[in-house]
Amino acid sequence: MSKQLLCSGMIVSTMTMVSRTMGLVRDVVIANLMGSSAATDIFFFANKIPNFLRRLFAEGAFSQAFVPVLAEYQANEDKTQVREFIAYVSGTLGILVTIVTLLGVIASPVITALFGAGWFLDWVNDGPSAYKFELASLILKITFPYLWFISFVALSGSILNIMGRFAVSAFTPVFLNIAMIAAAIWIAPTLQQPEIGLSIGVFLGGLIQFIFQLPFLYREGMLVRPKWGWSHLGVVKIRTLMIPTLFGVSVNQINLLFDTFIASFLVTGSISWLYYADRLLEFPLGIFGIAIATVILPSLSKKYIKQSSTQFSNTMDWGIRMVLLLGLPAMVGMIVLAKPILMVLFMRGEFGVADVHAASLPLIAYASSLLNIMLIKVLAPAYYARKDTKTPVRYGIVTMISNIVLNFIFAHFYDYVGLAMATAISALINVSLLYHGLHKLGVYRVNRETLLFTLRLMLSAAFMGSIIYELMPTNADWIAMALSTRSYILVDLITAGAITYIVSLFISGVRPHQLRAES
């Protein structure tokens, strides 16, 4: 069982690595084109809202509710029923998302005023930043249709995942990055406002992703004609699971969006610095955390249907150990190498030394929460696979309120960096509540072997971090280096860190069989 999960996880991780690498290339191109200017803030703001809704409705709540129900239908081994179920789901989802998309395009000024209140107030009072509100409203009209495309991409991706075709959905985001890079190179420079060109790239990226997955659905015999089915039994089950899941699965995204709301009142560049920091966090999160979560939910759903509590717990244990094994060194490495990473990736064109320093502070704060966010990706599916969506909602409410309170407190003392600090602490609160709930229900409890395993990983990661820190050049030396030299040294440090970590693991007693979950 663990071998199958590991193979699936490696496939998703590899495809996701390609996607996230292209995402970094995209962000490098954008940073070079626009840096952390007001225009960059506006584009990231307008792009974040449809992305937030994507994770809230499509990849988040919808997928978490859809996969367990689809697993039920597939367990009956009746392909006709599965096709009918998908037809009603796709038709119902299509109508609802179309309405939401049209409302989003029409009401873009209202949405901008809601989440960019600082810009809106400036516009009302004829302030110097009034143009930000007008431009953000325009760009949002172009980027919002991305939600329509990506909702169906999430639907088809979930179908392919439940059938074991993980590589397709994991590779699909590459096309968004290619479209945005192409727009940044060939469309944006020809326009007076390059941010509009980038928004066109978002629209095209969504369209291409949508088209890409259709042949694979056809090959699996699951490309069906959509039907309206609000009262269909399967759709009712998804609705029942999805409504509370909307909140529970997306607490981190709600927190990040609230960060944007507060950042609209702060100094110009705040949204961009937070964005670049968050994007770097998304790289290891996507490759490790989301990859593991992607393969673990279908497996947990099937184990729950078969009422195999032991295998359910073993699958959870495998997910936890994998996250710890990969997440701890990634977290330590990003904290120690925050500035060098930003220098190598972004310090060129309009992105200068001051931007590196400004973005490194929230990156360190975000990186401290990396392990917790990855653990959330594994713990939350344990609830959704069991069709328990109410418990994560209760925890989500506590987490979101905590984040809001901490945002106001920390932003007062630490400006935009305080927003990242609040997000990190709220992630800790969320993961603590999720684990406590599973422990209390007797669904999953960390055993002695996993605790010892974790201690060995922590010591190895700490030793790795200290070695990297000792070998690392000073900040002044980094700045004085040519880009090629800077890149070589960063790669050498990462390689040295990886070797140190692996050797430390072996010396401390970690062995491959400890990552095996017994069936």
Phi, psi and omega per residue, in radians:
M1 nan -0.824 -3.125
S2 -1.168 -0.537 3.118
K3 -1.144 -0.729 3.118
Q4 -1.136 -0.761 3.104
L5 -1.096 -0.713 -3.120
L6 -1.124 -0.750 3.116
C7 -1.095 -0.791 3.119
S8 -1.101 -0.732 3.128
G9 -1.092 -0.684 3.132
M10 -1.177 -0.640 3.110
I11 -1.113 -0.877 -3.139
V12 -1.101 -0.720 -3.119
S13 -1.099 -0.741 -3.139
T14 -1.125 -0.829 3.138
M15 -1.124 -0.686 3.135
T16 -1.176 -0.621 3.108
M17 -1.077 -0.720 3.091
V18 -1.067 -0.794 -3.124
S19 -1.103 -0.830 -3.102
R20 -1.200 -0.566 3.070
T21 -1.111 -0.766 3.076
M22 -1.117 -0.598 3.085
G23 -1.106 -0.684 3.099
L24 -1.165 -0.709 3.090
V25 -1.049 -0.747 3.091
R26 -1.018 -0.806 -3.116
D27 -1.191 -0.580 3.055
V28 -1.090 -0.775 3.138
V29 -1.093 -0.760 3.141
I30 -1.147 -0.742 3.133
A31 -1.093 -0.696 3.122
N32 -1.171 -0.621 -3.100
L33 -1.311 -0.744 -2.990
M34 -2.265 -0.174 3.115
G35 1.110 -2.333 3.120
S36 -2.125 0.784 -3.093
S37 -1.383 3.109 3.082
A38 -1.085 -0.667 3.127
A39 -1.092 -0.669 3.106
T40 -1.146 -0.759 3.073
D41 -0.962 -0.776 -3.100
I42 -1.140 -0.781 -3.140
F43 -1.114 -0.817 -3.135
F44 -1.088 -0.640 3.098
F45 -1.092 -0.891 -3.092
A46 -1.166 -0.503 3.124
N47 -1.403 -0.477 -3.062
K48 -1.255 -0.587 -3.062
I49 -1.152 -0.901 3.065
P50 -1.112 -0.552 3.089
N51 -1.180 -0.641 3.075
F52 -1.099 -0.810 3.127
L53 -1.145 -0.595 3.086
R54 -1.044 -0.836 -3.110
R55 -1.287 -0.496 3.139
L56 -1.297 -0.878 -3.052
F57 -1.630 -0.876 -2.964
A58 -1.434 -1.284 -3.041
E59 -1.317 -0.357 -3.093
G60 -1.609 -1.632 -3.018
A61 -1.075 -0.748 -3.099
F62 -1.090 -0.868 -3.114
S63 -1.079 -0.723 -3.118
Q64 -1.145 -0.528 3.118
A65 -1.521 -0.610 -3.047
F66 -1.274 -0.757 -3.041
V67 -1.054 -0.848 3.120
P68 -1.048 -0.672 3.141
V69 -1.222 -0.730 3.090
L70 -1.083 -0.649 3.098
A71 -1.069 -0.639 3.086
E72 -1.075 -0.862 -3.130
Y73 -1.106 -0.704 -3.125
Q74 -1.188 -0.550 3.141
A75 -1.112 -0.441 3.117
N76 -1.336 -0.191 3.091
E77 0.995 0.608 3.074
D78 -2.011 1.734 -3.040
K79 -1.125 -0.549 3.129
T80 -1.124 -0.746 3.114
Q81 -1.148 -0.673 3.121
V82 -1.108 -0.779 3.131
R83 -1.107 -0.719 3.119
E84 -1.116 -0.749 3.117
F85 -1.041 -0.816 -3.135
I86 -1.110 -0.659 3.132
A87 -1.073 -0.793 -3.137
Y88 -1.215 -0.652 3.125
V89 -1.159 -0.826 -3.102
S90 -1.137 -0.664 3.126
G91 -1.184 -0.763 3.133
T92 -1.163 -0.792 3.109
L93 -1.065 -0.719 -3.096
G94 -1.070 -0.788 3.136
I95 -1.105 -0.807 -3.087
L96 -1.136 -0.776 -3.116
V97 -1.195 -0.605 3.085
T98 -1.079 -0.761 3.117
I99 -1.106 -0.807 -3.139
V100 -1.074 -0.726 -3.123
T101 -1.126 -0.790 3.122
L102 -1.089 -0.747 3.107
L103 -1.101 -0.690 3.133
G104 -1.098 -0.726 3.134
V105 -1.174 -0.801 -3.110
I106 -1.174 -0.735 -3.039
A107 -1.711 0.456 -3.115
S108 -1.006 -0.636 3.076
P109 -1.099 -0.651 3.134
V110 -1.165 -0.758 3.135
I111 -1.118 -0.720 3.122
T112 -1.105 -0.723 3.118
A113 -1.127 -0.576 -3.095
L114 -1.229 -0.861 -3.039
F115 -1.680 -0.252 3.070
G116 -2.088 0.936 -3.020
A117 -1.010 -0.591 3.139
G118 -1.083 -0.746 3.122
W119 -1.208 -0.678 -3.123
F120 -1.104 -0.776 3.129
L121 -1.098 -0.648 3.096
D122 -1.152 -0.652 3.115
W123 -1.172 -0.728 3.132
V124 -1.083 -0.679 -3.076
N125 -1.639 0.208 -3.132
D126 0.959 0.732 -3.137
G127 -1.392 3.063 -3.090
P128 -1.181 -0.358 -3.128
S129 -1.787 0.306 -3.108
A130 -1.055 -0.575 -3.105
Y131 -1.117 -0.443 -3.142
K132 -1.085 -0.708 3.139
F133 -1.138 -0.764 -3.108
E134 -1.164 -0.764 -3.118
L135 -1.202 -0.707 3.119
A136 -1.081 -0.681 3.114
S137 -1.105 -0.708 3.132
L138 -1.162 -0.836 -3.098
I139 -1.130 -0.620 3.130
L140 -1.081 -0.582 3.095
K141 -1.097 -0.551 -3.125
I142 -1.438 -0.670 -3.065
T143 -1.467 -0.397 -3.018
F144 -1.095 -0.657 3.111
P145 -1.020 -0.287 3.062
Y146 -0.959 -0.563 3.130
L147 -1.042 -0.711 -3.119
W148 -1.087 -0.864 -3.119
F149 -1.083 -0.835 -3.002
I150 -1.255 -0.398 3.069
S151 -1.118 -0.730 3.102
F152 -1.313 -0.503 3.039
V153 -1.113 -0.726 3.115
A154 -1.142 -0.707 3.117
L155 -1.080 -0.918 -3.123
S156 -1.149 -0.608 3.103
G157 -1.111 -0.701 3.112
S158 -1.135 -0.684 3.110
I159 -1.105 -0.803 -3.133
L160 -1.163 -0.633 3.123
N161 -1.124 -0.758 -3.114
I162 -1.144 -0.373 3.100
M163 -1.671 0.124 3.076
G164 1.489 0.147 3.133
R165 -1.666 1.140 -3.036
F166 -1.233 -0.542 -3.016
A167 -1.108 -0.645 -3.060
V168 -1.090 -0.930 -3.099
S169 -1.187 -0.555 3.131
A170 -1.234 -0.526 -3.112
F171 -1.483 -0.412 -3.042
T172 -0.890 -0.764 -3.111
P173 -1.039 -0.280 3.104
V174 -0.978 -0.614 -3.067
F175 -1.228 -0.535 3.044
L176 -1.119 -0.783 -3.120
N177 -1.137 -0.695 3.109
I178 -1.105 -0.750 -3.134
A179 -1.108 -0.714 -3.130
M180 -1.242 -0.657 3.088
I181 -1.114 -0.774 3.119
A182 -1.078 -0.717 3.124
A183 -1.144 -0.668 -3.137
A184 -1.187 -0.530 -3.095
I185 -1.522 -0.717 -2.976
W186 -1.936 -0.421 -3.111
I187 -1.766 -0.916 -3.053
A188 -0.972 -0.796 -3.102
P189 -1.116 -0.334 -3.114
T190 -1.504 -0.143 -3.081
L191 -1.822 2.651 3.105
Q192 -1.164 -0.558 3.079
Q193 -2.049 1.636 -3.042
P194 -1.047 -0.429 3.136
E195 -1.089 -0.488 3.085
I196 -1.204 -0.658 3.080
G197 -1.086 -0.702 3.102
L198 -1.118 -0.669 3.141
S199 -1.158 -0.575 3.050
I200 -1.118 -0.653 3.081
G201 -1.078 -0.652 3.088
V202 -1.089 -0.811 3.127
F203 -1.025 -0.869 -3.118
L204 -1.128 -0.641 3.124
G205 -1.079 -0.720 3.097
G206 -1.106 -0.749 3.139
L207 -1.087 -0.804 -3.111
I208 -1.126 -0.728 3.104
Q209 -1.043 -0.736 -3.136
F210 -1.054 -0.816 -3.101
I211 -1.193 -0.644 -3.036
F212 -1.031 -0.690 -3.026
Q213 -1.433 -0.259 -3.072
L214 -1.039 -0.781 3.131
P215 -1.072 -0.592 -3.131
F216 -1.238 -0.646 3.039
L217 -1.110 -0.722 3.133
Y218 -1.085 -0.726 -3.126
R219 -1.120 -0.570 3.117
E220 -1.478 -0.036 -3.130
G221 1.313 0.409 -3.073
M222 -2.045 0.256 3.049
L223 -1.551 1.735 -2.990
V224 -2.018 2.908 3.090
R225 -1.453 2.124 -3.100
P226 -1.083 2.522 3.098
K227 -2.356 2.550 3.046
W228 -1.291 2.241 -3.075
G229 -2.618 0.912 -3.102
W230 -0.999 -0.572 -3.090
S231 -1.749 0.052 3.089
H232 -1.086 2.446 -3.034
L233 -0.967 -0.771 -3.131
G234 -1.163 -0.687 3.122
V235 -1.159 -0.674 3.099
V236 -1.083 -0.725 3.109
K237 -1.066 -0.767 3.138
I238 -1.114 -0.771 3.120
R239 -1.019 -0.776 -3.101
T240 -1.097 -0.698 3.139
L241 -1.347 -0.589 -2.962
M242 -1.342 -0.640 -3.040
I243 -0.984 -0.927 3.077
P244 -1.254 -0.516 -3.133
T245 -1.135 -0.518 3.107
L246 -0.839 -0.674 -3.109
F247 -1.542 -0.854 -3.001
G248 -1.064 -0.687 -3.040
V249 -1.431 -0.257 -2.970
S250 -2.070 0.415 -3.117
V251 -1.018 -0.735 -3.123
N252 -1.108 -0.673 3.129
Q253 -1.215 -0.655 3.087
I254 -1.102 -0.709 3.116
N255 -1.084 -0.756 3.138
L256 -1.141 -0.650 3.110
L257 -1.187 -0.649 3.081
F258 -1.156 -0.578 3.029
D259 -1.014 -0.747 -3.141
T260 -1.106 -0.704 3.117
F261 -1.010 -0.857 -3.134
I262 -1.215 -0.653 -3.115
A263 -1.103 -0.412 3.116
S264 -1.164 -0.271 3.082
F265 -1.637 -0.183 -3.025
L266 -1.682 -3.048 -3.049
V267 -1.063 2.553 3.089
T268 -1.010 2.309 -3.087
G269 1.893 -0.307 -3.088
S270 -1.031 -0.800 -3.131
I271 -1.106 -0.707 -3.129
S272 -1.168 -0.791 -3.138
W273 -1.093 -0.718 3.084
L274 -1.145 -0.654 -3.138
Y275 -1.120 -0.885 -3.112
Y276 -1.056 -0.686 3.116
A277 -1.133 -0.772 -3.141
D278 -1.158 -0.651 3.137
R279 -1.108 -0.689 3.092
L280 -1.157 -0.611 3.081
L281 -1.142 -0.622 -3.105
E282 -1.140 -0.393 -3.098
F283 -1.121 -1.052 3.099
P284 -1.186 -0.550 3.127
L285 -1.080 -0.748 -3.139
G286 -1.238 -0.757 -3.073
I287 -1.176 -0.695 -3.066
F288 -1.819 -1.059 -3.017
G289 -1.120 -0.948 -3.094
I290 -1.198 -0.614 3.110
A291 -1.062 -0.796 3.128
I292 -1.152 -0.743 3.139
A293 -1.114 -0.619 -3.122
T294 -1.085 -0.733 -3.099
V295 -1.492 -0.361 -3.041
I296 -1.420 -0.551 -3.100
L297 -1.120 -0.873 3.085
P298 -1.016 -0.685 -3.139
S299 -1.140 -0.780 3.123
L300 -1.118 -0.676 -3.139
S301 -1.090 -0.748 3.127
K302 -1.184 -0.671 3.115
K303 -1.133 -0.663 -3.134
Y304 -1.202 -0.694 3.115
I305 -1.080 -0.671 3.136
K306 -1.406 -0.021 3.133
Q307 0.992 0.726 3.123
S308 -1.809 1.535 -3.071
S309 -1.161 -0.604 -3.132
T310 -1.160 -0.823 3.118
Q311 -1.153 -0.600 3.082
F312 -1.043 -0.843 -3.139
S313 -1.146 -0.676 3.123
N314 -1.124 -0.678 3.105
T315 -1.138 -0.718 3.072
M316 -1.058 -0.776 -3.118
D317 -1.085 -0.706 3.088
W318 -1.062 -0.788 -3.134
G319 -1.087 -0.759 -3.140
I320 -1.084 -0.817 -3.102
R321 -1.138 -0.689 3.123
M322 -1.133 -0.728 3.120
V323 -1.103 -0.756 3.128
L324 -1.134 -0.763 -3.116
L325 -1.029 -0.737 -3.060
L326 -1.651 -0.563 -3.057
G327 -1.314 -0.657 -3.108
L328 -1.080 -0.910 3.123
P329 -1.133 -0.599 3.108
A330 -1.116 -0.730 3.133
M331 -1.110 -0.868 -3.127
V332 -1.109 -0.759 -3.130
G333 -1.076 -0.727 -3.138
M334 -1.195 -0.599 3.119
I335 -1.173 -0.810 -3.093
V336 -1.242 -0.653 -3.030
L337 -1.821 0.395 -3.071
A338 -0.944 -0.954 -3.098
K339 -1.170 -0.821 3.114
P340 -1.011 -0.672 3.128
I341 -1.106 -0.791 3.128
L342 -1.120 -0.682 3.123
M343 -1.101 -0.806 -3.095
V344 -1.168 -0.725 -3.033
L345 -1.437 -0.725 -2.924
F346 -2.063 -0.325 -2.980
M347 -1.360 1.464 3.073
R348 -2.888 2.846 3.119
G349 1.049 -2.150 -3.078
E350 -1.474 -0.048 -3.096
F351 -1.797 1.886 -3.027
G352 -1.840 -2.975 -3.113
V353 -1.078 -0.699 3.137
A354 -1.096 -0.643 3.100
D355 -1.176 -0.657 3.099
V356 -1.033 -0.850 3.140
H357 -1.102 -0.759 -3.089
A358 -1.144 -0.638 -3.125
A359 -1.432 -0.406 -3.103
S360 -1.192 -0.563 -3.091
L361 -1.160 -0.882 3.052
P362 -1.172 -0.483 3.100
L363 -1.094 -0.759 3.105
I364 -1.087 -0.731 3.127
A365 -1.136 -0.801 3.113
Y366 -1.095 -0.752 -3.093
A367 -1.057 -0.571 3.121
S368 -1.130 -0.306 3.140
S369 -1.769 -0.004 -3.043
L370 -0.973 -0.852 -3.100
L371 -1.091 -0.720 -3.140
N372 -1.133 -0.719 3.123
I373 -1.139 -0.676 3.092
M374 -1.137 -0.695 3.121
L375 -1.155 -0.609 3.071
I376 -1.045 -0.682 -3.124
K377 -1.121 -0.381 3.124
V378 -1.696 -0.685 -3.093
L379 -1.273 -0.722 -3.104
A380 -1.046 -0.746 3.110
P381 -1.030 -0.403 3.104
A382 -1.105 -0.585 3.074
Y383 -1.313 -0.807 -3.052
Y384 -1.187 -0.624 3.100
A385 -1.108 -0.538 3.106
R386 -1.557 0.098 -3.135
K387 1.064 0.521 3.041
D388 -1.770 1.695 -3.119
T389 -1.786 -0.223 -3.077
K390 -1.332 -0.673 -3.102
T391 -1.079 -0.845 3.098
P392 -1.055 -0.503 3.113
V393 -1.141 -0.776 3.113
R394 -1.041 -0.773 3.120
Y395 -1.168 -0.625 3.131
G396 -1.119 -0.656 3.116
I397 -1.112 -0.775 3.117
V398 -1.079 -0.765 -3.118
T399 -1.117 -0.776 -3.097
M400 -1.175 -0.730 3.104
I401 -1.086 -0.729 3.104
S402 -1.045 -0.756 -3.129
N403 -1.124 -0.739 -3.141
I404 -1.071 -0.818 -3.140
V405 -1.095 -0.812 -3.129
L406 -1.145 -0.616 3.099
N407 -1.003 -0.852 -3.121
F408 -1.130 -0.694 -3.129
I409 -1.191 -0.928 -3.051
F410 -1.244 -0.610 3.110
A411 -1.118 -0.545 3.113
H412 -1.138 -0.685 -3.075
F413 -1.642 -0.578 -3.006
Y414 -2.128 0.234 3.107
D415 0.982 -2.450 -3.047
Y416 -1.126 -0.473 3.118
V417 -1.124 -0.562 3.111
G418 -1.078 -0.511 3.109
L419 -1.147 -0.717 3.105
A420 -1.183 -0.660 3.111
M421 -1.104 -0.729 3.131
A422 -1.124 -0.703 3.113
T423 -1.089 -0.715 -3.135
A424 -1.114 -0.767 -3.125
I425 -1.197 -0.678 3.132
S426 -1.154 -0.560 3.072
A427 -1.139 -0.682 3.078
L428 -1.092 -0.744 3.120
I429 -1.088 -0.769 -3.106
N430 -1.096 -0.843 -3.106
V431 -1.156 -0.595 3.109
S432 -1.130 -0.758 3.139
L433 -1.168 -0.733 3.141
L434 -1.082 -0.785 -3.140
Y435 -1.183 -0.741 3.126
H436 -1.012 -0.702 3.131
G437 -1.129 -0.767 3.121
L438 -1.151 -0.666 3.107
H439 -1.125 -0.763 -3.119
K440 -1.135 -0.652 -3.139
L441 -1.375 -0.199 -3.097
G442 1.338 0.284 -3.129
V443 -1.362 -0.754 3.120
Y444 -2.623 2.297 3.076
R445 -2.365 2.317 3.119
V446 -1.173 2.188 -3.125
N447 -1.574 3.058 -3.073
R448 -1.078 -0.691 -3.121
E449 -1.100 -0.702 3.136
T450 -1.201 -0.625 3.085
L451 -1.112 -0.770 3.099
L452 -1.141 -0.687 3.092
F453 -1.043 -0.766 3.141
T454 -1.127 -0.729 3.125
L455 -1.067 -0.732 3.105
R456 -1.104 -0.714 3.122
L457 -1.124 -0.731 -3.134
M458 -1.093 -0.765 3.131
L459 -1.130 -0.713 3.136
S460 -1.156 -0.728 3.132
A461 -1.171 -0.680 3.119
A462 -1.135 -0.729 3.112
F463 -1.125 -0.725 3.095
M464 -1.025 -0.809 -3.136
G465 -1.072 -0.695 -3.132
S466 -1.186 -0.645 3.104
I467 -1.145 -0.793 3.122
I468 -1.067 -0.758 -3.120
Y469 -1.089 -0.704 -3.130
E470 -1.200 -0.610 -3.101
L471 -1.446 -0.263 -2.985
M472 -1.307 2.372 3.054
P473 -1.130 2.879 3.103
T474 -1.255 2.888 -3.140
N475 -1.060 -0.695 3.122
A476 -1.117 -0.663 3.113
D477 -1.149 -0.729 3.110
W478 -1.013 -0.797 -3.090
I479 -1.141 -0.629 -3.092
A480 -1.310 -0.327 -3.072
M481 -1.259 2.687 2.946
A482 -1.276 2.754 -3.094
L483 -1.020 -0.723 -3.123
S484 -1.093 -0.786 3.124
T485 -1.113 -0.769 3.126
R486 -1.016 -0.741 -3.120
S487 -1.156 -0.778 -3.137
Y488 -1.068 -0.771 -3.110
I489 -1.154 -0.702 3.119
L490 -1.086 -0.772 3.113
V491 -1.085 -0.728 3.115
D492 -1.076 -0.732 3.138
L493 -1.141 -0.742 3.121
I494 -1.129 -0.712 3.113
T495 -1.120 -0.790 3.107
A496 -1.062 -0.706 3.109
G497 -1.111 -0.760 -3.131
A498 -1.106 -0.759 3.132
I499 -1.120 -0.774 3.126
T500 -1.033 -0.748 -3.117
Y501 -1.126 -0.811 -3.113
I502 -1.114 -0.790 3.131
V503 -1.110 -0.733 3.132
S504 -1.092 -0.682 3.096
L505 -1.068 -0.783 -3.121
F506 -1.126 -0.771 -3.138
I507 -1.117 -0.655 -3.104
S508 -1.339 -0.159 3.058
G509 1.850 0.146 3.109
V510 -1.343 2.289 -3.120
R511 -2.276 2.701 -3.100
P512 -0.964 -0.605 -3.092
H513 -1.135 -0.307 3.125
Q514 -1.309 -0.158 3.093
L515 -1.761 0.203 -3.121
R516 -1.726 2.207 3.080
A517 -1.693 2.062 -3.121
E518 -1.212 2.441 3.139
S519 -1.293 nan nan
